[in-house]
Amino acid sequence: MDNQQIQETADPRRNYYRVHVRRDTSLMMTFIKFQNRVSHPRVTFNLVVTGILLALVPTLVENLAMPGVIVSYGVGALLILTGLFRQYLTLSMMRNNPEVKENEEITYYFGNAGIRAVRDGQEKNMGFYKAVYRVWEDEKTFYVGMNEDDLLILPKDHFEEGSAEDFREFLVDKSGADYRWKPLGLVNRWKDFLTQTKNRITYLQMEARERDRNQKGKK
């Protein structure tokens, strides 16, 4: 390694990746959809099913009083609509949150020592790579969990320096963080489900064989 390579490697501010984002409606919706499918994956299904069941009560219960009919239909419809449109309700709440600056532009830098962010002309040190605890990825976006409460949304087509194709390997190698593939498309989700099911079956088979060996060893 020559002197120039040593200097570049040692320079903590050398950037390998630069990603510029804007917190517009599209980015906020990307964040909301990610949170829904990762943190609350069954909420929409539960709300819609509960609403349908409530709406069916008047047809299943004979001689139900009119107030009960009104409540069943009204609450049932409300739950169904909430389930179907909850991402738009969340978007509205985000826009009304004074701590969320809509259309704010942020540039993330991934260098030797760690991750930095520049917004409104001010630079903030996000932390060392060891602060990254998990990296999620789908077909269009990387999601970087840091410091237990920060989530960086990095659309793949917003990389201005460095290639999104090798970003996952770089970040996981630097941080040692847990990596999870969370596809959006139905085909990819089905493939991911089959892969996870296959891995689970293989794991259970290995556990069963290990138990058999232990039992035989005790005899």
TORKOL-4160 file (C-alpha; in steps of 0.2 Angstrom, whole numbers, padded with zeros to 4 digits, m for minus):
219
<pt num="1" X="0000" Y="0000" Z="0000"/>
<pt num="2" X="0008" Y="0017" Z="m0005"/>
<pt num="3" X="0007" Y="0033" Z="0005"/>
<pt num="4" X="m0008" Y="0040" Z="m0004"/>
<pt num="5" X="m0018" Y="0024" Z="m0001"/>
<pt num="6" X="m0013" Y="0024" Z="0018"/>
<pt num="7" X="m0018" Y="0043" Z="0019"/>
<pt num="8" X="m0035" Y="0040" Z="0011"/>
<pt num="9" X="m0038" Y="0025" Z="0022"/>
<pt num="10" X="m0034" Y="0034" Z="0038"/>
<pt num="11" X="m0044" Y="0050" Z="0034"/>
<pt num="12" X="m0060" Y="0048" Z="0044"/>
<pt num="13" X="m0069" Y="0061" Z="0033"/>
<pt num="14" X="m0066" Y="0051" Z="0017"/>
<pt num="15" X="m0083" Y="0047" Z="0009"/>
<pt num="16" X="m0087" Y="0031" Z="0001"/>
<pt num="17" X="m0105" Y="0034" Z="m0001"/>
<pt num="18" X="m0116" Y="0050" Z="m0002"/>
<pt num="19" X="m0135" Y="0049" Z="m0002"/>
<pt num="20" X="m0146" Y="0065" Z="m0004"/>
<pt num="21" X="m0164" Y="0064" Z="0001"/>
<pt num="22" X="m0179" Y="0075" Z="0003"/>
<pt num="23" X="m0192" Y="0072" Z="0016"/>
<pt num="24" X="m0207" Y="0074" Z="0004"/>
<pt num="25" X="m0223" Y="0065" Z="0003"/>
<pt num="26" X="m0215" Y="0050" Z="m0006"/>
<pt num="27" X="m0201" Y="0048" Z="0007"/>
<pt num="28" X="m0213" Y="0050" Z="0021"/>
<pt num="29" X="m0225" Y="0037" Z="0013"/>
<pt num="30" X="m0210" Y="0025" Z="0011"/>
<pt num="31" X="m0206" Y="0027" Z="0029"/>
<pt num="32" X="m0224" Y="0024" Z="0034"/>
<pt num="33" X="m0226" Y="0008" Z="0023"/>
<pt num="34" X="m0210" Y="0001" Z="0030"/>
<pt num="35" X="m0215" Y="0004" Z="0048"/>
<pt num="36" X="m0232" Y="m0004" Z="0045"/>
<pt num="37" X="m0225" Y="m0020" Z="0037"/>
<pt num="38" X="m0210" Y="m0022" Z="0049"/>
<pt num="39" X="m0217" Y="m0016" Z="0066"/>
<pt num="40" X="m0236" Y="m0018" Z="0064"/>
<pt num="41" X="m0238" Y="m0031" Z="0050"/>
<pt num="42" X="m0255" Y="m0038" Z="0055"/>
<pt num="43" X="m0264" Y="m0022" Z="0060"/>
<pt num="44" X="m0272" Y="m0018" Z="0044"/>
<pt num="45" X="m0278" Y="m0036" Z="0042"/>
<pt num="46" X="m0285" Y="m0036" Z="0060"/>
<pt num="47" X="m0294" Y="m0020" Z="0058"/>
<pt num="48" X="m0302" Y="m0025" Z="0042"/>
<pt num="49" X="m0307" Y="m0042" Z="0048"/>
<pt num="50" X="m0314" Y="m0035" Z="0064"/>
<pt num="51" X="m0324" Y="m0022" Z="0055"/>
<pt num="52" X="m0332" Y="m0035" Z="0043"/>
<pt num="53" X="m0337" Y="m0046" Z="0058"/>
<pt num="54" X="m0345" Y="m0031" Z="0067"/>
<pt num="55" X="m0354" Y="m0026" Z="0051"/>
<pt num="56" X="m0361" Y="m0044" Z="0050"/>
<pt num="57" X="m0368" Y="m0044" Z="0068"/>
<pt num="58" X="m0385" Y="m0037" Z="0062"/>
<pt num="59" X="m0387" Y="m0052" Z="0050"/>
<pt num="60" X="m0381" Y="m0065" Z="0062"/>
<pt num="61" X="m0391" Y="m0059" Z="0078"/>
<pt num="62" X="m0410" Y="m0060" Z="0076"/>
<pt num="63" X="m0420" Y="m0046" Z="0083"/>
<pt num="64" X="m0405" Y="m0034" Z="0086"/>
<pt num="65" X="m0411" Y="m0017" Z="0093"/>
<pt num="66" X="m0409" Y="m0003" Z="0081"/>
<pt num="67" X="m0395" Y="0006" Z="0092"/>
<pt num="68" X="m0386" Y="m0011" Z="0091"/>
<pt num="69" X="m0388" Y="m0011" Z="0072"/>
<pt num="70" X="m0382" Y="0007" Z="0070"/>
<pt num="71" X="m0367" Y="0004" Z="0081"/>
<pt num="72" X="m0362" Y="m0012" Z="0072"/>
<pt num="73" X="m0363" Y="m0005" Z="0055"/>
<pt num="74" X="m0355" Y="0012" Z="0060"/>
<pt num="75" X="m0340" Y="0005" Z="0070"/>
<pt num="76" X="m0338" Y="m0009" Z="0058"/>
<pt num="77" X="m0336" Y="0003" Z="0043"/>
<pt num="78" X="m0325" Y="0014" Z="0054"/>
<pt num="79" X="m0313" Y="0000" Z="0057"/>
<pt num="80" X="m0313" Y="m0006" Z="0039"/>
<pt num="81" X="m0309" Y="0012" Z="0033"/>
<pt num="82" X="m0295" Y="0014" Z="0046"/>
<pt num="83" X="m0287" Y="m0002" Z="0041"/>
<pt num="84" X="m0288" Y="0002" Z="0022"/>
<pt num="85" X="m0282" Y="0020" Z="0024"/>
<pt num="86" X="m0272" Y="0021" Z="0040"/>
<pt num="87" X="m0256" Y="0025" Z="0030"/>
<pt num="88" X="m0264" Y="0041" Z="0024"/>
<pt num="89" X="m0270" Y="0045" Z="0042"/>
<pt num="90" X="m0252" Y="0043" Z="0048"/>
<pt num="91" X="m0246" Y="0054" Z="0034"/>
<pt num="92" X="m0258" Y="0068" Z="0039"/>
<pt num="93" X="m0252" Y="0066" Z="0058"/>
<pt num="94" X="m0233" Y="0067" Z="0052"/>
<pt num="95" X="m0237" Y="0083" Z="0042"/>
<pt num="96" X="m0245" Y="0091" Z="0057"/>
<pt num="97" X="m0231" Y="0086" Z="0069"/>
<pt num="98" X="m0220" Y="0102" Z="0071"/>
<pt num="99" X="m0204" Y="0091" Z="0074"/>
<pt num="100" X="m0206" Y="0084" Z="0056"/>
<pt num="101" X="m0200" Y="0097" Z="0043"/>
<pt num="102" X="m0208" Y="0092" Z="0027"/>
<pt num="103" X="m0197" Y="0094" Z="0011"/>
<pt num="104" X="m0181" Y="0096" Z="0022"/>
<pt num="105" X="m0166" Y="0090" Z="0012"/>
<pt num="106" X="m0153" Y="0079" Z="0020"/>
<pt num="107" X="m0137" Y="0072" Z="0013"/>
<pt num="108" X="m0129" Y="0057" Z="0022"/>
<pt num="109" X="m0111" Y="0053" Z="0021"/>
<pt num="110" X="m0104" Y="0036" Z="0024"/>
<pt num="111" X="m0085" Y="0038" Z="0027"/>
<pt num="112" X="m0071" Y="0028" Z="0036"/>
<pt num="113" X="m0075" Y="0032" Z="0054"/>
<pt num="114" X="m0094" Y="0033" Z="0053"/>
<pt num="115" X="m0110" Y="0042" Z="0047"/>
<pt num="116" X="m0113" Y="0060" Z="0045"/>
<pt num="117" X="m0128" Y="0070" Z="0040"/>
<pt num="118" X="m0129" Y="0088" Z="0033"/>
<pt num="119" X="m0146" Y="0098" Z="0034"/>
<pt num="120" X="m0149" Y="0116" Z="0033"/>
<pt num="121" X="m0130" Y="0119" Z="0030"/>
<pt num="122" X="m0126" Y="0111" Z="0047"/>
<pt num="123" X="m0117" Y="0094" Z="0049"/>
<pt num="124" X="m0121" Y="0081" Z="0062"/>
<pt num="125" X="m0111" Y="0066" Z="0067"/>
<pt num="126" X="m0124" Y="0052" Z="0067"/>
<pt num="127" X="m0112" Y="0040" Z="0075"/>
<pt num="128" X="m0099" Y="0026" Z="0072"/>
<pt num="129" X="m0104" Y="0011" Z="0062"/>
<pt num="130" X="m0106" Y="0001" Z="0078"/>
<pt num="131" X="m0121" Y="0011" Z="0082"/>
<pt num="132" X="m0130" Y="0003" Z="0067"/>
<pt num="133" X="m0140" Y="m0012" Z="0074"/>
<pt num="134" X="m0149" Y="m0017" Z="0059"/>
<pt num="135" X="m0150" Y="m0015" Z="0040"/>
<pt num="136" X="m0166" Y="m0019" Z="0030"/>
<pt num="137" X="m0168" Y="m0019" Z="0011"/>
<pt num="138" X="m0181" Y="m0020" Z="m0001"/>
<pt num="139" X="m0181" Y="m0018" Z="m0020"/>
<pt num="140" X="m0180" Y="0001" Z="m0020"/>
<pt num="141" X="m0173" Y="0006" Z="m0003"/>
<pt num="142" X="m0161" Y="0003" Z="0011"/>
<pt num="143" X="m0167" Y="0006" Z="0029"/>
<pt num="144" X="m0153" Y="0009" Z="0042"/>
<pt num="145" X="m0157" Y="0007" Z="0060"/>
<pt num="146" X="m0145" Y="0017" Z="0072"/>
<pt num="147" X="m0144" Y="0022" Z="0090"/>
<pt num="148" X="m0161" Y="0012" Z="0094"/>
<pt num="149" X="m0172" Y="0026" Z="0088"/>
<pt num="150" X="m0164" Y="0033" Z="0071"/>
<pt num="151" X="m0170" Y="0026" Z="0055"/>
<pt num="152" X="m0161" Y="0032" Z="0039"/>
<pt num="153" X="m0172" Y="0030" Z="0023"/>
<pt num="154" X="m0160" Y="0028" Z="0008"/>
<pt num="155" X="m0168" Y="0026" Z="m0009"/>
<pt num="156" X="m0157" Y="0017" Z="m0020"/>
<pt num="157" X="m0159" Y="0029" Z="m0035"/>
<pt num="158" X="m0153" Y="0044" Z="m0023"/>
<pt num="159" X="m0135" Y="0038" Z="m0022"/>
<pt num="160" X="m0124" Y="0052" Z="m0028"/>
<pt num="161" X="m0107" Y="0044" Z="m0023"/>
<pt num="162" X="m0104" Y="0026" Z="m0023"/>
<pt num="163" X="m0115" Y="0012" Z="m0030"/>
<pt num="164" X="m0131" Y="0006" Z="m0021"/>
<pt num="165" X="m0127" Y="m0012" Z="m0028"/>
<pt num="166" X="m0112" Y="m0014" Z="m0016"/>
<pt num="167" X="m0119" Y="m0003" Z="m0001"/>
<pt num="168" X="m0126" Y="m0017" Z="0008"/>
<pt num="169" X="m0110" Y="m0027" Z="0009"/>
<pt num="170" X="m0100" Y="m0012" Z="0014"/>
<pt num="171" X="m0112" Y="m0007" Z="0028"/>
<pt num="172" X="m0114" Y="m0024" Z="0035"/>
<pt num="173" X="m0096" Y="m0027" Z="0035"/>
<pt num="174" X="m0092" Y="m0010" Z="0043"/>
<pt num="175" X="m0105" Y="m0012" Z="0057"/>
<pt num="176" X="m0108" Y="m0030" Z="0059"/>
<pt num="177" X="m0126" Y="m0026" Z="0060"/>
<pt num="178" X="m0140" Y="m0039" Z="0057"/>
<pt num="179" X="m0147" Y="m0039" Z="0039"/>
<pt num="180" X="m0164" Y="m0042" Z="0034"/>
<pt num="181" X="m0172" Y="m0043" Z="0016"/>
<pt num="182" X="m0190" Y="m0036" Z="0017"/>
<pt num="183" X="m0196" Y="m0036" Z="m0001"/>
<pt num="184" X="m0211" Y="m0026" Z="m0007"/>
<pt num="185" X="m0216" Y="m0036" Z="m0023"/>
<pt num="186" X="m0228" Y="m0050" Z="m0021"/>
<pt num="187" X="m0217" Y="m0062" Z="m0031"/>
<pt num="188" X="m0202" Y="m0058" Z="m0020"/>
<pt num="189" X="m0212" Y="m0059" Z="m0004"/>
<pt num="190" X="m0218" Y="m0076" Z="m0009"/>
<pt num="191" X="m0200" Y="m0082" Z="m0013"/>
<pt num="192" X="m0194" Y="m0075" Z="0003"/>
<pt num="193" X="m0208" Y="m0084" Z="0013"/>
<pt num="194" X="m0203" Y="m0100" Z="0004"/>
<pt num="195" X="m0185" Y="m0097" Z="0008"/>
<pt num="196" X="m0188" Y="m0094" Z="0027"/>
<pt num="197" X="m0200" Y="m0109" Z="0028"/>
<pt num="198" X="m0186" Y="m0120" Z="0020"/>
<pt num="199" X="m0173" Y="m0113" Z="0032"/>
<pt num="200" X="m0185" Y="m0116" Z="0047"/>
<pt num="201" X="m0188" Y="m0134" Z="0041"/>
<pt num="202" X="m0170" Y="m0137" Z="0039"/>
<pt num="203" X="m0166" Y="m0130" Z="0056"/>
<pt num="204" X="m0180" Y="m0141" Z="0065"/>
<pt num="205" X="m0173" Y="m0156" Z="0056"/>
<pt num="206" X="m0155" Y="m0153" Z="0062"/>
<pt num="207" X="m0162" Y="m0150" Z="0080"/>
<pt num="208" X="m0171" Y="m0167" Z="0079"/>
<pt num="209" X="m0156" Y="m0176" Z="0073"/>
<pt num="210" X="m0146" Y="m0168" Z="0087"/>
<pt num="211" X="m0158" Y="m0174" Z="0100"/>
<pt num="212" X="m0158" Y="m0192" Z="0092"/>
<pt num="213" X="m0139" Y="m0192" Z="0094"/>
<pt num="214" X="m0139" Y="m0186" Z="0112"/>
<pt num="215" X="m0152" Y="m0199" Z="0116"/>
<pt num="216" X="m0142" Y="m0213" Z="0108"/>
<pt num="217" X="m0127" Y="m0207" Z="0117"/>
<pt num="218" X="m0135" Y="m0208" Z="0134"/>
<pt num="219" X="m0140" Y="m0226" Z="0131"/>
